[in-house]
Amino acid sequence: MSGVISSGARGGLSDQTLGPILEKAFKKGQHEAVALLINSPGGSPVQSSLISSRVQRLAEENEMPVYAFIEDVAASGGY
């Protein structure tokens, strides 16, 4: 996940743009864990919360651990 967290920024990170990717990553039976590579200066608190909630929900539903790795920066909502 790389970029500014925003609902409208082109190429930015949002629940809408990351949703399908996260759903695929958590698909049951394909993986033992999900690793998130994060490089974001942060951004929208609303989108940050939506993304975080989706990751938590999918992890619980699929009983799958999540590991987060910071590539360069994870400020504000990226953290």
N, C-alpha and C positions, 0 to 999 in steps of 0.2 A: 504494500500500500504506500504509494509515493505521491505526494502532492499536497496541496492545500485542501482542507476539509471545508466543503461548501456545497450548497444545494444547486448553485447556478454556474459555478466556474467551469469553463470548458477544460476537460482533462482533470478536473478536481475529483476529490473523493467525496462520495455521498452514500447514503443508505441505498438509494436507487441504483447507482452505478455498481456498488460493491455487492448488493444483494445476491444477484445470480452467481457471482464468483464465490461468495461465501457458502451459498447453498450447495454448490458443486463440491467445494472443499470438504464439507461436512457430510457428504453422501455416505450413508452407512455401508460398512463392509469394504470400502475402498482403501481406508487409511486407519492407522492406529492412533494418530494424533494430527493436529493441524498446527502448522508453523506460520506465523505472521511476520513478514519482513516489513518493518515500518520505517519510513523516512518522510516525516511531515512536520511543517512548522506549526501545525494546528489549524484552527479556523473556527467554523461555526459550532457553538456549543450544542445546538439542537441536533445537528447531523452527527456530531461526536457521540452524543448520547444514544441516538438511534443505531449507529453502527455497533457501539459497545453492547447495547441490549440484544441486538441480533446475534452477535458472537456468543454472548452468554447463553442465550436461549438455545442456539444450535448445539453448543457444547453440552448442555444439560440433556437435551432431547436425544442426542446421539451417544451420550456417555463417553465423550471424547475429550482428552486433555488438549489445552491450547498453550503453545509456547510462542512468546513474542520476542523478536530480535530487532534491535535498533540498528539501522544501517549507518545513519549519520546523525540525524536529529529527530527527536520525538517531543516536541514542545506542545504545551497547552493540551488540546484535544487529541493530539497524536500520542500523548503519554497515556 
